[in-house]
Amino acid sequence: MKNAYSVQNPDFTLSPHTGMTRRHYIDCASYVLERAFTKHVKSFDDPIVFPPIPGSKSYPLPEDPPWRHRSNEWEALERTFTLAGPLMHCDPDISINGIRLHDYYKHHLYNALTPGHANSLPLPEDLPDATYQFTCEFGGLTKTLLLLPDVLWPSYTQEEKDAMAVTISKWAHHRTTQNNWRLFNICALSFLKKNGYAIDDQLLKDHLLWIASYHAGDGWYLEQTYNYYTISLFVVYGTIWCRAFGDEHYPEIVAVLEKSFQELMKTYTNFFGRDGFINMWARSICYRLWIAGGFPVSFMLKDGAPLDPGFARRLCSGSLLQFTGREDFFHNDIPSLGFYKYREFAIQSYSCPASPFIMFLPFIALALPEDSPFWTARENEGWWDKLGNDSQRTVLDKPGLILVNHGKTGASEIVSGKVYDDDHNYSKIVFNTHFPWEDYCPDGATSQEYAFRSLDPRDLGGVDINFYLTGRKVDNTAALQGLYKTSESILFNGVRDGVLYRQLIMRRPPANGVGYIIDLAEITIPGGVIRVDRCRLAFEHEMYLGHFGLPHMEVDKALVQRSEIGNAEALTASVPGRQVALLKYSGWDQIGDQVHEGRNNEADESTVLYVYRKRTQKNPAMELMITAMLHKTDDSPWTEEELTPVRDIRIMDVTPSLSVLGAEIALADGTKRTVDFKDVDGYKSC
């Protein structure tokens, strides 16, 4: 029997694609919470806590101070409440393993929030002045209590409420950090005021103004790099705050926020695959489907939901099943620290075993009334039906995000255009819903990244005098230069005449960033992309470009086949249900494949197709590196038509616009695209 959630008695009349209705959302939430309770809560008095993972970078570590271990316990209590709260809203008497959830969470939250109890939380004044994970969890707790005012809080006595409010208030008024964290303080301060407690009103207003100031356009909010926090915190937490508190007390700020939320919803569905799959992209990816919380929240917007309700539920339900229906999603009977399996490379040091439970924001849907269109509309596939086998590209200029939806494969892609560092959560040249990204490979072909190694003898010798001609050595060890490096930042240069332009900065100044640029030009085609990338690496180097990784699931290895077809050298690879093809046209020396160990999210081994080049001239020529990268989500054989997307390539030393080194690409469908890098450096933004 499958050790994962499965839809029992599906309703294919109302939900022809997933079978899921409101009843199944309750079943799914109960299933996940029951697994956690069965393994980790043996009696009513046992706090829910999940053991640390030995050898992991996730916290708490053995040498961590006591408050760090207490934070781990607090996360487990608060984040599982993301499931328990909506379940209690639907059924106040619901029990898990004989434990009534209402009584359990009431008891343990009271102990945590009342000083003097064995499990009480530290107060800010008990710790060095800094920011702590406790603030984040108070935001999550009060967000749920604002959303579901009937759950838990009314059952406390006034004396109990007053005692708990002291702790909530101290953390609500404490120092916060960054931009999205202000929402945690906003929710906690607003919860207190809504329930009759005095707060610093000016502080709340300041937080609100700060939050509003971060809007960058297209509905997206600035973080270090644009990511899912815009959806999961700004839109989800922000909308709940608007309805529960903001409408009454801060209508002008609500108007500012609502306008941006409505703007984001115009392209929100483009982030998901046809089956609702979520893309592995950006940090905190162990939270996975928390971005699907935008579907039910859209039905709480003031001017009405901008989404087709049947399409919204179809995508939301598909997202839930993407994870809860997989056995490898569960580790120690709770959601793993990873994307599918437990994977160390997919987490950050602020993650603990309980952290993934915030992913269950989609169960906010259970706060919607039973007659909400979200529940009553018949599932449909929205604009996917109209897309057919074509591919569409949506450009969000302000955050520099490009969304590609492939009708032929049902996969959706995120192309990031404004990336500030070499974090592999962001630095892939494309992210695909059905081919989750692989970890960095220091000695070769990293999936969906350019990886170069300097062969400049000055680098290899550890003497770096070529940049500023000082004759002085700098921190440039030979061992460090012996590794393959991926881009340190990605710049967005816009879309012109159907061609997307970006730049990879492979080394930053003072290491002569001008001499380490790869200009990217991308032409979207059904099921893939034509890459016409201009190499401006000015020194000796060797370089790889890898395709999507194929996990060796149900097979010992991927089937790799080589052929010469048309004007390209072709390599294809397949595993059951997924295939990739890599076509080499110009600017590369070799095409090949590597087997990787421990870098894929779904299997211990994977295959990556790659192209490779080596340039040993002291002053390498500027070249166009032309490839096609294709993917399929079925087992059908590759046809000659699919493997000949390019009819002709004409490389131009000087383009008609008087730029240098461009190309005219004639596609198989008769379309022509001109790749012209004129003034590309002047268009860059990050």
C-alpha positions, 0 to 999 in steps of 0.5 A: 500500500502506498505510504502517501496521501491518495484521493479516496472516492474522488469526485470526477464530476466536480473535479475531473482532473484531480478528483479533489473537493473540499472534503478531500482537502480536509482528508489531506490535511488530516493525513499529514498531521496524523502522520506527524502526531503518530510518530512524534506525539505519544500523549496529550502532554507531549509537546510536538517536536521533531528531532534534529537531523544529525550532520545537517546544516539545519538547526538546532546543532548540538552546540547551539544555545538553549534558546535555539533548541526552544525555537525548534520546538516553537516552530513545530507547534506554530507551523503544524497549527497551519494545518490544525487551525483550518481543521478546527475551523471545519470541525471544532471537535476534530481529533487525531489519534484520540487527541482533540486538536482544540484541547492540545493546541490550546494547552501547549500554546498557553504553556509556550506563551506564559512565562514560568511554564517548563516550555515557555518561550524566552522573552526578548530581554532574556536574549542579546539584542538581535533578531530571532526566529521567534518573531517569524513564528509569532507572525505565523501564529497571529496570521492564522488567528486573524484568519480564523478568529473562531479558533482557539482564542475565544476559548481562553479565559480573560486572565489567560489571554492577558498572560499570553498577550504579554509575551506576544506584545514583547515579541511584536514590538521587538526588533525585526529584520529585512522587508518581509519580516515586518509582516510578522510584526504587523500581524502580531501588533494588529492581532493585539490591537484587534483584541483590545491590547495597547500597542505602539500605533506609530510602530505599526504604521511605520512597518506598514509604510516600509512594506508598501515601499518595497513594491517594485512593479508587476505586483512584485516586492523587493527581497535580496533577490525576487522570489516566492516570498512576494506571493507567500508573505506579501500577498497571502499574509498581506491579504489576510491582514487587510481583511481582518484588520487593515480595512477598518484601521488603515484603508489607504494602505490597504488600497496600496497593497490591494492594487499590487496584489491584483497586479500580481494575480494577472500572471500568477497562474503562469508560475504553475505547470499544467498539472499544478506543479510548482517550480523548484526556484529560489531559497526556502524551497523546502516550503514548496507549495506555500506559494499555492496559498495565493489561490484561496487568498485571491478569493479574499481580495476586496474587488473579487477574485481575479482568477477563474475558480475552477482553474484556481482549484485545479492548480491548487489541488495539483500542487498539493498532490505533487508532494503529499502523494509522493512517498519520498516527500516524507522523512521521519513521517513529516515533510522532508527538508528538501524538495522531494527527498531530503537534500542538504543542498536544498535547505538553508541554515535557518531551516529546522525539521518543522520548517516545511509545515509552513508549506500548507498555506493552501489549506487557508482554502478551508477558511472560505465558505462552503459555497465559495466559487473556489469549492463549487466551480467545476475544475478546468485547465484555464488558458492551457486548453487554448495554448495547444502545442504552442509555448507562451512567454510572459515578461515581467520587466520590473522584477526581471522575471520571464514566465514560459509555459509550454503547451506541448509538455505542460511544463512551466519555466521561470527565467530569472533576470535579476540575480545578485549573487552566485546562489544556485537557488537563483543562478540557473539559467532556467527553472522548470516545473518538471525537471527540478534543478540539480546541485552545483557540480564543481568539476564539470557539467552543472545542470542549467548553468554555465560553468567555467574554469580559468586556464590563465597561467596567472590564475593557475599560479596564484599570481593575479597581476593582470587586472590592475598591473600593480605587480602585487599578489592578491587572494587568488589561490591556484586551488580555488581557480581549479574549480569550475565556477558558475555565474556570480550575478545575472542581469536583465537586458530586456526583450527585443523583437522576440528575443530575450537578452540577459547577461551572466557576470562570471567574475565581478570587479575588481576581477575584471568583470568586463572580461568575464561576461556571457551575453545571453540571447534566447528564442522560445520554441515549443518544448524548449529554447534556442540559445544564441549566447555571445562569449566575452570571456577574455582569457584562457578558459574551459567551459561547460553548459549543462541541460536539465538533470534526468533522475535515475528513477525506476532505471539504473541509468538514462538511455543516451543516444547520439546522432547527426541531424540537419545542421546539428550534432544531437544528444538525447537522454530519457528516463520513464516519463521524461526526456531531454535533447541537446543540439550543438550548432556553433561555438562548442567543441564537444557534446556529451553526458555525465552521471552525477551522484547526490545532486538530484532531488529525486534520485541518488544518480542522474544524467546531465547532457552538456556541451563543452569548449576549451580556449587556450589562446591568450586573447580568445576570440569573441564567439557565438555559442549556439545550442537548442535545449528541448524537453519532453514529459512523455515517452514518445520517440523524438521525431526528426521534426522535433530535432530540427527546430532551426532551418538556418543560421547566419552569423554576422560579424556586423549586424544591420544595426551596426552592432557586432557578432549577431545572428539571423536564425531561421526557425523550422516554422518559417519564423526568423529571429535576429539576435542583435546585442547592440548596446546590450550593456546599456540595457542591463538592470539588476 
